[in-house]
């Protein structure tokens, strides 16, 4: 009944707007606009949540090692669903799959807004991530199919603008909604956009279904999900407060064992089945395998460290969520502007030139963040993010060009999808690893700073007396109460210093990891050199 109603509505719409007919010259541009809606929404939600993390931590009374799963769960499921999107689209049809993805994502957004605990929020983020995992690759495939070769580059450029705009606007929009309404609104904002996308898909897109439908690799899908999920659980909870046994606890060792079992089953399955979930033979190509390794390492540093920046801005410096979001505005803009320029330079000279510059700039931006303190000014923080936006704009196009340079055309779709999967997996691992590293470094710095405080020194006593006097005049109460508050203020300052120092450590590690990618970039083979030898 629903499909019949949808067809009836579409026939009426085509009658009123002939440009919606698939044979009309404007039809493909309507499809592009329709796909850009879903792309913008999916990418937006991977960035909009970052600035809301401090608020979510406060509302649910949880620590960083718990709240980071709001991001990790989304990115992990996103990565797992990406390689399945092609089979689902071939089986159900591309329009139905895109429509299903929009419905999943919109329903997940509604459920996230209604969450009553952190655990339910994480579960509903999984639903969101499943929808987003279909939206991006299927949307890109729809655009690629509808546009002829001579217009495809321009169409994909517009498609990429939607993603870049989300990177810039996401933190700012999220910050405004958190400051002026509540954290629920960062999910509610998806509802009208999602409904518009659903209606637009029904009215605009025509159905396309592949004539050749391969069997689905269920064992491969389950085993890769087990491998990634349990490995992330182990990496995230190794230093959790409830895990008193640390990295040698039964829980952690069990997670690692199940993860290893999942990996073994996955590898055996992928090399033995006729239609594997992921064609691992693609990694026989030198450029593709090395580029993916570089992208994975880059994802570790990039996503793993930058999710901490909103925490630093809001919890340590006292910025509002909206003010913190404004810092990220130039990143996506610069990335969107420089990406096509980087592509032109890659075509005319060498992809390694903009790629190398991009990696160096990003590594330097992380190193700049390593110098953050409780007294860092706006210009110091913003300049690092500007460099990061320039670096991202220069890096991704050349790396994609080098990765796919020698991939046959008939395997290009799966190779590009796998390229995106690796980046998402790297980001998921980065959030888990850097969150764990931060927890450990906070404990270390708290111990060091605490041991360096001599409560009998004249400096400590003078500071405590001044704070006691301030507390008594500002709040009132007895001298004993004021003295207790003074000591609490000193302890809070030490804890804040330890947190900033731990964040600095994470950024320094991210800088080292990122600069390592230059080694992989330099050993890649450029297509131009190969032609020259011929």
C-alpha positions in Angstrom: 0.0 0.0 0.0 2.8 2.4 0.9 4.7 1.7 -2.3 1.5 2.2 -4.4 0.8 5.5 -2.6 4.3 6.6 -3.3 4.1 5.7 -7.0 0.8 7.6 -7.2 2.3 10.7 -5.5 5.3 10.5 -7.8 3.1 10.3 -11.0 1.2 13.4 -9.8 4.5 15.2 -9.1 5.9 14.4 -12.5 2.7 15.7 -14.1 3.1 19.0 -12.4 6.9 19.2 -12.7 8.0 17.6 -15.9 11.7 18.1 -15.0 11.3 15.3 -12.5 10.9 12.8 -15.3 14.1 10.7 -15.6 14.4 11.5 -19.3 14.4 15.2 -18.7 17.8 17.0 -18.7 17.2 18.5 -15.3 16.3 15.2 -13.7 19.9 14.2 -12.7 20.3 17.6 -11.0 17.2 17.0 -8.9 18.6 13.6 -8.0 21.9 15.3 -7.0 20.1 17.8 -4.7 18.1 14.9 -3.2 21.3 12.9 -2.4 23.1 16.0 -1.0 20.3 16.3 1.6 21.1 12.8 2.9 24.9 13.3 2.7 24.7 16.6 4.6 22.6 15.0 7.3 24.7 11.9 7.8 28.1 13.7 7.9 26.5 16.5 10.1 25.6 14.0 12.8 29.2 12.6 12.9 30.4 16.1 13.9 27.5 17.8 15.6 27.7 15.4 18.7 31.3 16.4 19.6 30.4 19.7 21.2 27.5 18.1 23.1 29.7 15.6 24.9 30.5 17.7 28.0 26.7 18.4 28.4 25.9 14.6 28.0 28.6 13.7 30.5 27.1 16.1 33.0 23.5 15.1 32.4 24.1 11.3 32.8 27.0 11.7 35.3 29.4 9.6 33.3 33.2 9.8 32.5 35.0 10.1 29.3 35.6 6.4 28.8 31.8 5.9 28.8 30.7 8.9 26.8 33.2 8.3 24.0 31.0 5.4 22.9 28.4 7.9 21.7 30.9 8.6 18.9 32.6 5.2 18.6 29.4 3.2 18.3 28.2 5.5 15.4 31.5 5.3 13.5 31.9 1.6 14.1 28.5 0.6 12.8 28.9 3.1 10.0 32.1 1.3 8.9 30.6 -2.2 9.2 27.5 -1.3 7.1 29.5 0.4 4.3 30.6 -2.9 2.6 27.1 -4.3 2.8 25.4 -1.4 1.1 26.2 -2.6 -2.4 24.7 -6.0 -1.9 21.5 -4.5 -0.3 21.1 -1.9 -3.1 21.5 -4.6 -5.8 19.0 -6.8 -4.0 16.3 -4.3 -2.9 17.0 -1.6 -5.5 18.9 1.7 -5.1 15.9 3.9 -4.5 14.4 1.6 -1.9 17.8 1.2 -0.1 18.4 5.0 -0.1 14.8 5.4 1.2 15.4 2.8 3.9 18.6 4.5 4.9 16.9 7.8 5.4 14.1 6.2 7.4 16.6 4.4 9.6 18.7 7.5 10.2 15.6 9.7 10.9 14.1 7.1 13.3 17.5 6.7 15.0 17.6 10.5 15.5 14.2 10.5 17.1 15.1 7.6 19.4 18.4 9.3 20.4 16.5 12.4 21.3 14.2 10.3 23.6 17.1 8.5 25.3 16.8 8.2 29.1 20.3 6.9 29.8 23.7 6.8 28.2 23.3 3.1 27.3 20.0 3.7 25.4 21.7 6.7 23.6 24.5 4.4 22.5 22.1 1.7 21.3 20.0 4.3 19.3 23.3 5.8 17.9 23.9 2.3 16.4 20.6 2.6 14.5 21.7 6.0 13.2 25.1 4.6 12.2 23.4 1.8 10.2 21.3 4.4 8.3 24.4 6.6 7.6 26.4 3.5 6.5 23.9 3.1 3.6 23.3 6.7 2.9 26.8 7.8 1.7 27.8 4.9 -0.6 24.4 4.4 -2.1 23.9 8.1 -2.6 27.3 8.3 -4.3 26.5 5.3 -6.5 23.1 6.9 -7.5 24.9 10.2 -8.5 27.6 8.3 -10.4 25.0 6.2 -12.3 22.8 9.2 -13.3 25.5 11.5 -14.6 27.5 10.9 -17.8 31.3 10.6 -17.6 31.9 14.2 -18.7 29.7 15.6 -15.9 30.5 13.1 -13.2 33.5 14.9 -11.7 31.5 18.1 -11.3 28.5 16.2 -9.8 30.7 14.4 -7.3 32.4 17.8 -6.5 28.9 19.2 -5.5 28.3 16.0 -3.6 31.5 16.5 -1.7 30.6 20.1 -0.9 27.6 18.8 1.2 30.0 16.7 3.3 32.5 19.6 3.7 29.7 21.9 4.7 28.7 19.5 7.4 32.2 19.4 8.8 32.1 23.2 9.2 28.5 23.7 10.3 28.1 20.6 12.5 30.0 21.8 15.6 28.6 25.3 15.3 25.0 24.1 14.9 25.4 21.6 17.7 26.9 24.3 20.0 24.0 26.7 19.3 21.4 24.1 20.0 23.1 22.8 23.2 23.5 26.4 24.6 20.1 27.7 23.7 17.9 24.5 24.0 19.2 21.1 25.1 21.4 18.3 23.9 18.3 16.5 22.6 18.0 19.2 19.9 21.2 18.0 18.1 19.1 14.9 17.2 15.7 16.6 16.8 17.2 18.9 14.1 17.5 15.8 11.9 13.8 15.1 11.9 12.5 17.7 9.5 15.6 17.3 7.2 15.1 13.6 7.2 11.4 13.9 6.4 12.2 16.3 3.6 14.7 13.8 2.3 12.2 10.9 2.4 9.6 12.9 0.5 12.2 14.1 -2.0 13.4 10.5 -2.6 9.9 9.2 -3.2 9.1 12.1 -5.6 12.4 12.4 -7.5 14.3 9.2 -7.8 13.6 6.4 -10.2 14.2 2.8 -9.2 17.3 0.9 -10.4 17.9 -2.7 -9.6 20.9 -4.7 -10.7 20.2 -7.8 -12.8 23.1 -9.7 -11.3 22.6 -10.3 -7.5 25.4 -12.1 -5.7 24.9 -14.1 -2.5 25.4 -12.3 0.8 28.4 -13.3 2.9 26.7 -13.6 6.3 29.7 -15.3 7.9 32.0 -12.6 6.8 29.7 -9.9 8.0 29.2 -11.4 11.5 32.9 -12.2 11.9 34.1 -8.7 11.0 31.5 -7.2 13.3 32.7 -9.5 16.2 36.3 -8.7 15.5 35.9 -4.9 15.5 33.3 -4.7 18.3 35.2 -6.8 20.8 38.6 -5.2 20.0 37.1 -1.8 20.6 35.5 -2.9 23.8 38.9 -4.1 25.0 40.7 -0.9 23.9 38.1 1.3 25.5 37.7 -0.4 28.8 41.3 -1.4 29.6 41.7 1.6 32.0 38.0 2.0 32.9 37.3 2.8 36.6 35.1 -0.3 37.0 37.8 -2.6 35.5 40.0 -3.1 38.6 42.0 -5.9 36.9 43.3 -3.6 34.1 44.6 -5.0 30.9 45.0 -8.5 32.3 41.5 -8.8 33.7 39.3 -11.7 32.6 36.9 -9.3 30.7 39.7 -7.7 28.6 41.4 -11.0 27.8 38.0 -12.5 26.8 37.3 -9.5 24.5 40.8 -9.9 22.9 40.2 -13.6 22.4 36.8 -13.2 20.8 38.2 -10.4 18.6 41.1 -12.7 17.4 38.6 -15.5 16.7 36.4 -13.2 14.7 39.5 -12.0 12.7 40.6 -15.6 11.9 37.0 -16.6 10.8 36.8 -13.5 8.7 40.1 -14.1 6.9 39.3 -17.8 6.2 35.8 -16.9 5.0 36.9 -14.1 2.7 39.5 -16.2 0.9 37.2 -19.2 0.5 33.7 -17.9 -0.5 32.8 -17.1 -4.1 31.4 -13.7 -3.2 33.3 -12.2 -0.2 32.0 -9.3 1.8 35.3 -7.5 1.2 37.5 -8.5 -1.7 40.8 -8.8 0.1 42.6 -9.4 -3.2 42.4 -5.7 -3.7 45.2 -5.4 -1.2 47.6 -7.1 -3.7 47.8 -3.7 -5.4 50.8 -2.0 -3.7 49.4 1.5 -3.9 46.0 0.5 -2.6 47.3 -1.4 0.4 49.9 1.3 1.4 47.4 4.1 0.9 44.9 2.3 3.1 47.5 1.8 5.8 48.3 5.5 5.7 44.6 6.3 5.8 44.1 4.1 8.8 47.0 5.6 10.7 45.8 9.1 9.7 42.3 8.2 11.0 43.8 7.1 14.3 45.4 10.5 14.9 42.8 12.7 13.3 39.6 11.4 14.8 41.2 10.1 17.9 42.6 13.5 19.1 40.2 16.1 17.7 37.1 14.7 19.6 39.0 15.9 22.7 39.2 19.5 21.6 35.6 20.5 22.5 36.1 18.9 25.9 39.2 21.2 26.4 37.4 24.3 25.2 34.3 23.8 27.3 35.5 22.1 30.5 39.0 23.6 30.8 38.6 27.1 29.2 34.9 27.7 30.0 33.8 28.3 26.4 30.1 27.7 25.6 29.2 24.9 23.2 28.4 27.4 20.5 31.7 29.2 21.0 33.6 25.9 20.8 31.7 25.0 17.6 32.7 28.3 15.9 36.4 27.2 16.1 35.6 24.4 13.6 33.8 26.6 11.0 36.9 27.2 8.8 37.9 23.5 8.7 35.2 22.3 6.3 35.2 25.5 4.3 38.9 25.3 3.6 38.7 21.6 2.9 35.8 22.1 0.4 37.7 25.0 -1.4 41.1 23.3 -1.6 40.0 19.8 -2.5 39.4 20.6 -6.2 42.5 22.7 -6.4 44.5 19.8 -4.9 42.9 17.5 -7.6 44.1 19.9 -10.4 47.6 20.0 -9.0 47.6 16.2 -8.7 46.6 15.8 -12.3 49.1 18.3 -13.7 52.1 17.7 -11.5 52.1 14.9 -8.9 49.6 13.8 -6.2 52.5 13.5 -3.8 53.1 17.3 -3.8 49.8 18.5 -2.3 49.5 15.2 -0.3 52.9 15.8 1.4 52.2 19.4 2.1 48.8 18.4 3.6 50.3 15.8 5.9 53.0 18.2 7.2 50.4 20.9 7.8 48.1 18.6 9.7 51.0 17.2 11.8 52.1 20.8 12.6 48.6 21.7 13.6 48.5 18.8 16.1 51.9 19.9 17.4 50.5 23.4 17.9 47.6 21.9 19.9 50.2 20.0 22.0 51.2 23.5 23.4 47.7 24.3 24.7 47.3 25.4 28.3 44.7 27.0 30.6 45.9 30.4 29.3 45.8 29.7 25.5 44.2 32.5 23.5 41.7 32.3 20.7 44.2 33.0 18.0 46.5 30.1 19.1 43.6 27.6 19.0 42.0 28.9 15.8 45.3 29.0 13.8 45.9 25.3 14.4 42.4 24.4 13.1 42.9 26.6 10.0 46.1 24.7 9.2 44.1 21.5 9.8 41.4 22.5 7.3 44.1 23.4 4.7 45.9 20.1 5.3 42.7 18.0 4.9 41.8 19.8 1.7 45.2 19.1 0.2 45.5 15.5 1.4 42.4 13.4 0.7 42.1 13.9 -3.1 45.8 12.9 -3.8 45.6 10.0 -1.5 42.4 8.7 -3.2 44.0 9.2 -6.6 47.1 7.2 -5.6 45.1 4.5 -3.9 42.8 3.9 -6.9 45.4 4.6 -9.7 45.8 0.9 -10.7 42.4 -0.5 -9.7 40.5 -1.9 -12.7 37.2 -0.1 -13.6 35.0 -3.0 -12.8 36.4 -3.2 -9.2 36.5 0.6 -8.6 33.2 0.7 -6.7 34.3 -1.9 -4.1 37.8 -0.4 -3.8 36.4 3.1 -3.2 33.9 1.8 -0.6 36.7 -0.2 1.2 38.8 3.0 1.2 36.0 4.8 3.1 35.6 1.8 5.4 39.3 1.9 6.4 39.1 5.6 7.3 36.0 5.0 9.5 37.6 2.1 11.2 40.7 4.1 11.9 38.6 6.8 13.3 36.7 4.4 15.6 40.0 2.9 16.9 41.4 6.4 17.3 38.6 7.6 19.5 38.9 4.4 21.7 42.7 4.5 21.9 43.1 8.2 22.6 40.2 8.2 25.1 42.0 5.4 27.0 45.4 7.2 26.7 43.9 10.4 28.1 42.5 8.5 31.1 45.9 7.1 31.8 47.7 10.4 31.4 45.3 12.2 33.6 46.0 9.7 36.4 49.8 10.1 35.8 49.7 13.9 35.8 47.4 14.0 38.8 49.9 11.9 40.7 52.8 14.1 39.6 51.2 17.4 40.3 49.7 16.2 43.6 53.1 15.0 44.9 54.6 18.3 44.0 52.2 20.2 46.2 53.7 20.8 49.7 50.8 21.8 52.0 53.3 23.1 54.5 55.0 25.5 52.2 54.5 29.2 52.6 53.2 29.5 49.0 50.5 26.9 49.6 49.5 28.4 52.9 49.3 31.9 51.4 47.3 30.7 48.4 44.9 28.8 50.7 44.4 31.7 53.0 43.6 34.1 50.1 41.1 31.6 48.6 39.6 31.0 52.1 39.1 34.8 52.5 37.6 35.0 49.0 35.2 32.1 49.7 34.1 33.5 53.0 33.3 36.9 51.6 31.7 35.5 48.4 29.6 32.7 49.9 29.7 33.2 53.7 29.7 30.5 56.3 32.3 29.6 58.9 36.1 29.9 58.6 36.3 26.1 58.5 33.8 25.8 55.6 35.7 28.5 53.7 39.0 26.7 54.3 37.4 23.4 52.9 36.2 25.3 49.9 39.7 26.8 49.4 41.3 23.4 49.4 38.7 22.1 47.0 39.5 25.0 44.6 43.1 24.1 44.7 42.4 20.4 44.0 40.0 21.4 41.2 42.8 23.5 39.6 45.3 20.7 39.8 42.8 18.3 38.2 42.1 20.8 35.4 45.9 21.2 34.8 46.2 17.4 34.7 43.4 17.1 32.2 44.9 19.7 29.9 48.4 18.1 30.2 46.8 14.7 29.2 45.1 16.3 26.2 48.4 17.9 25.2 50.0 14.4 25.3 47.3 13.0 23.0 47.9 15.8 20.5 51.7 15.2 20.5 51.1 11.5 19.8 48.7 12.5 17.0 51.4 14.7 15.5 53.9 11.8 15.5 51.3 9.4 14.0 50.3 11.8 11.3 53.9 12.7 10.2 54.5 9.0 9.9 52.1 9.0 6.9 54.7 10.9 4.9 56.8 7.8 4.7 53.9 5.8 3.1 53.1 8.7 0.8 56.6 8.9 -0.6 56.9 5.2 -1.4 53.6 5.2 -3.4 54.0 4.9 -7.2 52.5 7.7 -9.2 50.5 6.9 -12.4 52.5 9.5 -14.3 55.8 7.8 -13.7 54.4 4.5 -14.9 53.3 6.0 -18.1 56.6 7.7 -18.6 58.5 4.4 -18.4 56.2 3.0 -21.0 
